[in-house]
Amino acid sequence: MKAFLILLGSSLLLCSSLQAGWGWDKQAYRSSKSMVEQRVTSPSMCFDTGYEFSLYMTGFWPQDPRLNNTTGGGVALGYFFGHNLGLEGSYHLQGDGGSGSDIQVGKLNAVYRFPLGGECCSTIAPYIFGGPGVISAGTSEMIWNLGGGIDWRFESWGCVGVFADYSYNWSQGTIPDFTMLRAGIRIPF
């Protein structure tokens, strides 16, 4: 995993250095002898209709003190119908948490994001999400989750961005309720 993070960091650094002169808006990009001005004059197109792939790390905190807090990772695929509304399916794998088997979580969430406007924040979008899911930790049970987060895109990287979110998850059976934190990268295509 460490090698993957080093490779990811190196590639993002290389991409940003190669794209440094591109500017956020090609028509507003001006250059003079000593000054470069970059301005965003229109809303970001990073939050348009389309698919998004996410790769992330997770933190898992069960409400039962007999189970351990664990970390894990996962993937998600989402589709947005416009700037705001979308659907996201995700799968993540956690450590055993003291239950004797790995914890697998699958979710299908409705996502509503709020892209910010203005010159400074057009590539930032807070969002809320919720929906059903399944958790498997020895036995499989249905869960419901509700949460929120923030998505920050980089236009000079082709709208690739980073995100972090928090959710509370209610179990419908013997598995205790839990909270989850995700943080990772998001790649639109």
C-alpha positions in Angstrom: 0.0 0.0 0.0 2.9 2.3 0.8 4.3 1.8 -2.7 0.9 2.6 -4.2 0.7 5.9 -2.3 4.2 6.9 -3.3 3.4 6.1 -7.0 0.1 8.1 -6.7 1.8 11.1 -5.1 4.6 11.1 -7.6 2.3 11.0 -10.6 0.1 13.8 -9.2 3.2 15.9 -8.6 4.4 15.2 -12.1 1.0 16.0 -13.7 0.7 19.2 -11.8 4.2 20.4 -12.8 3.5 19.6 -16.5 0.2 21.4 -16.4 1.3 24.5 -14.4 1.1 27.0 -17.2 -2.3 25.9 -18.5 -4.3 28.1 -16.1 -7.9 27.6 -14.9 -9.5 29.5 -17.8 -7.5 29.7 -21.0 -9.1 32.9 -22.1 -8.5 34.7 -18.8 -4.8 33.5 -18.6 -2.4 36.4 -19.1 1.3 36.5 -18.9 3.6 39.5 -18.6 7.3 39.9 -17.8 7.0 39.4 -14.1 3.4 38.5 -13.3 1.0 35.6 -14.1 -2.7 36.1 -13.4 -5.1 33.2 -13.2 -8.8 33.7 -12.7 -11.8 31.5 -12.7 -14.5 33.5 -14.6 -17.1 30.7 -15.1 -18.4 27.8 -13.0 -16.2 24.7 -12.9 -17.1 22.0 -15.3 -15.7 19.4 -12.9 -19.1 18.6 -11.5 -21.0 17.9 -14.7 -22.9 14.8 -15.7 -20.9 11.6 -15.9 -19.2 8.7 -14.1 -16.8 8.9 -11.2 -14.4 6.2 -9.9 -13.2 6.5 -6.3 -10.4 4.7 -4.4 -10.3 5.3 -0.7 -9.1 4.4 2.8 -11.7 3.9 5.6 -11.8 4.1 9.4 -14.5 1.9 11.1 -15.7 2.6 14.6 -18.4 0.1 16.0 -20.7 1.2 18.8 -20.0 -2.2 20.6 -17.0 -1.9 22.9 -16.2 -5.6 22.5 -15.2 -4.9 18.8 -12.1 -3.1 17.8 -11.8 0.0 15.7 -10.3 -1.0 12.3 -9.1 0.5 9.1 -9.6 -0.7 5.5 -10.1 0.4 2.0 -12.5 0.3 -0.9 -13.7 1.4 -4.3 -16.8 3.2 -5.5 -18.5 3.9 -8.9 -20.9 6.8 -9.2 -23.0 8.4 -11.8 -24.2 12.0 -11.7 -27.3 13.2 -13.6 -26.1 16.8 -13.5 -24.3 19.1 -11.1 -26.2 17.9 -8.0 -27.9 14.5 -8.0 -26.2 11.2 -8.4 -26.0 7.5 -7.4 -23.0 5.8 -5.9 -22.3 2.1 -5.3 -19.4 1.2 -3.1 -17.6 -1.8 -1.6 -15.0 -1.8 1.2 -13.2 -4.3 3.2 -12.3 -3.7 6.9 -10.1 -5.7 9.3 -11.8 -8.3 11.5 -12.7 -5.9 14.3 -12.5 -8.7 16.8 -15.3 -10.7 15.1 -13.0 -13.4 13.7 -13.7 -12.6 10.0 -13.1 -9.6 7.8 -15.9 -7.1 7.6 -17.3 -6.4 4.1 -19.6 -3.5 3.4 -21.5 -2.8 0.2 -23.7 0.3 -0.2 -25.9 2.0 -2.8 -26.3 5.7 -1.9 -28.1 8.7 -3.4 -25.7 11.6 -3.3 -26.7 15.3 -3.5 -23.8 17.8 -3.8 -23.7 21.6 -3.6 -20.9 22.9 -5.9 -19.8 26.3 -4.5 -19.6 29.3 -6.8 -17.3 32.2 -7.0 -13.7 32.8 -7.9 -12.1 30.9 -5.1 -14.3 27.9 -4.6 -15.8 26.7 -7.9 -14.0 23.3 -7.6 -15.2 22.6 -4.1 -18.5 20.7 -3.4 -19.9 19.7 0.0 -22.3 16.8 -0.3 -24.8 14.6 1.6 -25.6 11.0 1.0 -27.7 8.1 2.3 -29.1 4.8 1.4 -29.2 1.0 2.0 -26.4 -1.4 2.1 -25.2 -4.8 3.3 -22.6 -5.7 5.9 -21.0 -9.1 6.3 -19.1 -10.0 9.4 -19.7 -13.7 9.9 -23.4 -13.1 9.1 -24.9 -10.8 6.5 -27.3 -8.0 7.5 -28.9 -5.0 5.9 -27.8 -1.5 7.0 -28.9 2.1 6.4 -26.4 5.0 6.3 -26.5 8.7 6.3 -23.6 11.1 6.0 -21.9 14.1 4.5 -18.5 15.1 3.1 -16.5 17.5 0.9 -15.2 17.0 -2.7 -12.3 19.1 -3.9 -11.4 18.9 -7.6 -8.3 20.2 -9.5 -9.0 21.4 -13.0 -5.4 21.4 -13.9 -5.3 17.6 -13.3 -8.4 17.0 -15.5 -10.8 17.3 -12.6 -9.2 14.5 -10.6 -9.8 15.4 -6.9 -9.7 14.4 -3.3 -12.6 13.8 -1.0 -13.4 13.0 2.7 -16.7 12.0 4.2 -18.3 10.7 7.4 -21.3 8.4 7.8 -23.4 6.8 10.5 -24.6 3.3 9.8 -27.6 1.6 11.4 -27.6 -2.2 11.4 -30.9 -4.2 11.2 -29.7 -7.1 13.3 -27.0 -8.4 15.7 -24.1 -6.4 14.2 -23.7 -3.2 16.1 -24.2 0.3 14.6 -21.0 1.9 13.4 -19.5 5.1 12.1 -17.2 5.3 9.1 -14.8 7.8 7.7 -13.6 7.6 4.1 -10.8 9.6 2.4 -9.4 9.2 -1.0 -9.2 10.2 -4.7 -12.0 10.7 -7.2 -11.5 10.3 -10.9 -14.3 11.5 -13.3 -14.7 9.9 -16.7 
